[in-house]
Amino acid sequence: EGAPKRLTYDEIQSKTYMEVKGTGTANQCPT
């Protein structure tokens, strides 16, 4: 992916959180 590496830790966490909630893997990843 050609995304610039300017993501902050919070942005990465938010992105992961949204992806996890969107795919339903939150049930598999208790973190």
C-alpha positions as CSV (number, residue, x, y, z in Angstrom):
1,E,0.0,0.0,0.0
2,G,1.3,3.5,-0.9
3,A,-0.1,5.1,2.2
4,P,2.3,7.7,3.8
5,K,3.7,6.5,7.2
6,R,2.2,9.4,9.1
7,L,-0.4,7.4,11.0
8,T,-0.2,8.0,14.7
9,Y,-0.5,5.2,17.2
10,D,-4.0,6.3,18.1
11,E,-5.0,6.3,14.4
12,I,-3.6,2.8,13.9
13,Q,-5.5,1.6,17.0
14,S,-8.7,3.3,15.7
15,K,-8.3,1.8,12.3
16,T,-7.7,-1.7,13.7
17,Y,-10.7,-1.3,16.1
18,M,-13.0,-0.3,13.2
19,E,-11.7,-3.1,11.0
20,V,-12.2,-5.6,13.9
21,K,-15.7,-4.4,14.6
22,G,-16.5,-4.4,10.9
23,T,-15.4,-8.0,10.4
24,G,-16.6,-9.3,13.7
25,T,-13.1,-10.6,14.7
26,A,-13.4,-8.6,17.9
27,N,-14.9,-11.8,19.4
28,Q,-11.6,-13.6,18.5
29,C,-9.3,-10.8,19.6
30,P,-10.0,-9.8,23.2
31,T,-7.4,-7.1,23.0
